[in-house]
Amino acid sequence: MENRFGTPLNSEVIKDVIDFNKKIEEEKQKENPDPKELEKLYLQQLYRGMEINSGYIRNYGYRPY
């Protein structure tokens, strides 16, 4: 799988993001979902998703702006 620039996407990261989504849905299905747990899962999913294009440093680490 590639992004719109032809760079291959990191399949391990995609799997992790999908797993976080499953955990979020499981937490939402509970009778009393824990808002702190949901917040933690959403942030983990966000941070991991930022690495889809093969790494955080490559995408965000060298820009001066």
C-alpha positions in Angstrom: 0.0 0.0 0.0 1.3 3.5 -0.9 0.4 7.0 0.0 -0.4 9.6 -2.6 3.3 10.4 -3.2 4.1 6.8 -3.9 5.9 6.1 -0.6 5.1 2.7 0.8 3.1 2.7 4.1 4.3 0.9 7.2 2.0 -2.1 7.5 2.8 -2.7 11.1 1.6 0.8 12.0 -1.6 0.2 10.1 -2.2 -3.0 12.0 -1.6 -1.2 15.3 -4.0 1.6 14.4 -6.7 -0.9 13.6 -6.1 -2.7 16.9 -6.4 0.6 18.8 -9.7 1.2 16.9 -11.0 -2.2 18.0 -10.0 -1.5 21.7 -11.8 1.9 21.4 -15.0 0.2 20.1 -14.8 -2.4 22.9 -14.5 0.3 25.5 -17.4 2.3 24.0 -19.6 -0.9 24.1 -19.2 -1.2 27.9 -22.1 -0.1 30.1 -19.9 2.6 31.7 -17.0 3.5 29.4 -14.1 5.0 31.2 -13.4 8.4 29.7 -9.7 8.4 30.8 -9.2 5.0 29.1 -10.9 6.3 25.9 -8.7 9.4 25.9 -5.6 7.2 26.4 -6.6 4.9 23.5 -7.4 7.8 21.2 -4.0 9.5 21.9 -2.1 6.2 21.4 -4.0 5.7 18.1 -3.1 9.3 17.0 0.5 9.1 17.9 0.9 5.7 16.2 -0.9 6.8 13.2 1.5 9.7 12.7 4.1 7.0 11.9 2.2 5.4 9.0 4.6 6.9 6.4 7.6 4.9 7.8 8.5 6.9 10.8 8.0 10.0 12.9 11.4 11.5 12.5 11.3 11.2 8.7 8.0 13.0 8.5 8.1 15.5 11.3 11.6 15.8 12.7 13.6 17.9 10.3 11.2 20.7 9.4 12.2 24.1 10.9 8.7 25.4 10.8 
